[in-house]
């Protein structure tokens, strides 16, 4: 489970199906598919939906899944619940939404680990990461 924009990198480089699901939408079907064999990556930051994300983490964990969680360094609520984390720096709460929308600092701290994950999955699967197949140009010149 990744942010909706992050799953594209996994699809494009590693050719694996990936879905970005918001924590509030987890109960609307995807939760039924989660078990101990389902790879799950969660991004949990201390913002206004932190409680919903913790609830989603508990629901995923209750199904014997051991997610990899990208979280803030001092988020003890998350750190006590999972064993596999990638910790990122904390940003002032009032800036998180702005920075996420304009893709500056917070976004980059979660994008980079998932881009690297996509890269390493592709390398392990012996795919050419420099030339992904079947990608259309996103910008066309007329």
Buried (B, 14 or more C-beta within 10 A) or exposed (E): BBBEEBBBBBBBBBBEEBEBBBBEEBEEEBBEEBEEEBEBBBBBBBBEBBEBBBBBBEBBBEBEBBBBBBBBEEBEBBBEBBEEBBBBEBBEEEEBEEBBEEEEBBBEBBBEBBBEBBBEBBEEEEBEBEEBEEEEEEEEEE
